[in-house]
């Protein structure tokens, strides 16, 4: 894994090939079930069964989504006996999840109600 100093500047121009590769990678975030699986992995390694229970997915469905996340290199797997232990591929995945949530919170922030205008009564007419 590259050291942060080895990363390219995000301001450098984006080639058409890079844009297509990035768009393909972002498919990982196109399904709520995959986001929930990634979110569950923020706390560390988990088995498919644990992930299925935490996310409310069936084991088969979780396995299918994890396979896609693995192909896209968002998760890595370690086998131990009969179990496969999944973890986030690297710390960048956690940063992406946080950024997506923070962006969503920013754009979907509840609008505070405007303060009520003070009630002004007209002066009583003199007789």
C-alpha positions as CSV (number, residue, x, y, z in Angstrom):
1,X,0.0,0.0,0.0
2,X,1.4,3.4,-0.9
3,X,2.4,5.8,1.8
4,X,0.3,9.0,1.6
5,X,3.4,10.9,0.4
6,X,3.4,8.6,-2.6
7,X,-0.1,9.6,-3.7
8,X,-0.6,11.7,-6.7
9,X,-2.1,15.2,-6.2
10,X,-5.9,15.0,-6.4
11,X,-5.7,18.3,-8.4
12,X,-3.9,16.6,-11.3
13,X,-5.9,16.2,-14.5
14,X,-8.1,13.1,-14.7
15,X,-7.7,11.0,-17.9
16,X,-10.6,9.4,-19.6
17,X,-9.3,5.9,-18.6
18,X,-8.9,7.0,-14.9
19,X,-12.5,8.4,-14.9
20,X,-13.9,5.1,-16.2
21,X,-11.9,3.1,-13.7
22,X,-13.1,5.3,-10.8
23,X,-16.7,5.1,-12.1
24,X,-16.4,1.3,-12.1
25,X,-15.1,1.4,-8.5
26,X,-17.9,3.6,-7.3
27,X,-20.4,0.8,-8.2
28,X,-19.6,-0.5,-4.8
29,X,-21.6,2.4,-3.3
30,X,-24.6,1.9,-5.7
31,X,-26.4,-0.6,-3.3
32,X,-27.4,0.0,0.2
33,X,-26.6,-3.6,1.1
34,X,-23.0,-3.1,0.1
35,X,-22.7,0.1,2.0
36,X,-24.2,-1.6,5.1
37,X,-21.6,-4.4,4.7
38,X,-18.7,-2.0,4.4
39,X,-20.1,0.0,7.4
40,X,-20.2,-3.2,9.5
41,X,-16.5,-3.7,8.7
42,X,-15.5,-0.4,10.1
43,X,-15.3,-2.1,13.5
44,X,-12.9,-4.8,12.2
45,X,-12.9,-8.3,10.7
46,X,-16.1,-10.2,10.5
47,X,-17.3,-13.5,9.1
48,X,-20.0,-13.7,6.4
49,X,-22.4,-15.0,9.1
50,X,-21.6,-12.1,11.4
51,X,-22.0,-9.6,8.6
52,X,-25.3,-11.2,7.5
53,X,-26.6,-10.9,11.1
54,X,-25.4,-7.3,11.5
55,X,-26.9,-6.1,8.2
56,X,-30.1,-8.2,8.0
57,X,-29.0,-9.8,4.8
58,X,-29.1,-13.5,4.2
59,X,-25.8,-15.4,4.2
60,X,-26.1,-16.0,0.5
61,X,-26.9,-12.4,-0.3
62,X,-24.0,-11.1,1.9
63,X,-21.6,-13.6,0.2
64,X,-22.7,-12.3,-3.2
65,X,-22.2,-8.7,-2.3
66,X,-18.9,-9.4,-0.6
67,X,-17.6,-11.1,-3.7
68,X,-18.3,-8.0,-5.7
69,X,-16.7,-5.8,-3.0
70,X,-13.7,-8.1,-3.1
71,X,-13.4,-7.9,-6.9
72,X,-13.6,-4.1,-6.6
73,X,-10.9,-4.2,-3.9
74,X,-12.9,-2.6,-1.2
75,X,-12.7,-5.7,1.0
76,X,-10.0,-8.3,1.6
77,X,-10.5,-11.8,2.9
78,X,-8.6,-14.1,5.2
79,X,-9.5,-17.8,5.4
80,X,-9.2,-19.6,8.7
81,X,-10.6,-23.1,8.9
82,X,-14.1,-23.1,7.6
83,X,-14.5,-19.4,8.0
84,X,-13.7,-16.5,5.7
85,X,-12.9,-13.3,7.6
86,X,-13.6,-10.0,5.7
87,X,-12.0,-6.7,6.5
88,X,-11.8,-3.3,4.7
89,X,-9.1,-3.4,2.0
90,X,-7.3,-0.4,3.5
91,X,-8.0,2.8,5.5
92,X,-9.1,4.7,2.4
93,X,-12.3,2.7,2.3
94,X,-13.2,4.0,5.8
95,X,-12.4,7.5,4.7
96,X,-14.6,7.2,1.7
97,X,-17.5,5.9,3.9
98,X,-17.1,8.8,6.3
99,X,-16.9,11.3,3.4
100,X,-20.0,10.0,1.8
101,X,-21.9,10.2,5.1
102,X,-20.6,13.7,5.9
103,X,-21.6,14.8,2.4
104,X,-25.1,13.4,2.8
105,X,-25.4,15.0,6.2
106,X,-24.3,18.3,4.7
107,X,-26.8,18.2,1.8
108,X,-29.6,16.7,3.7
109,X,-29.2,18.8,6.9
110,X,-32.6,19.5,8.4
111,X,-33.6,23.1,7.8
112,X,-34.1,24.9,11.1
113,X,-37.5,26.6,11.2
114,X,-37.2,30.4,10.9
115,X,-37.7,32.2,14.2
116,X,-41.2,33.4,14.7
117,X,-41.6,37.1,14.0
118,X,-42.4,39.0,17.2
119,X,-46.1,39.7,17.5
120,X,-46.7,43.4,17.3
121,X,-50.0,44.8,18.4
122,X,-51.3,48.0,17.0
123,X,-51.7,50.9,19.4
124,X,-55.2,51.4,20.7
125,X,-57.0,54.1,18.9
126,X,-57.7,57.2,21.1
127,X,-61.3,58.2,21.5
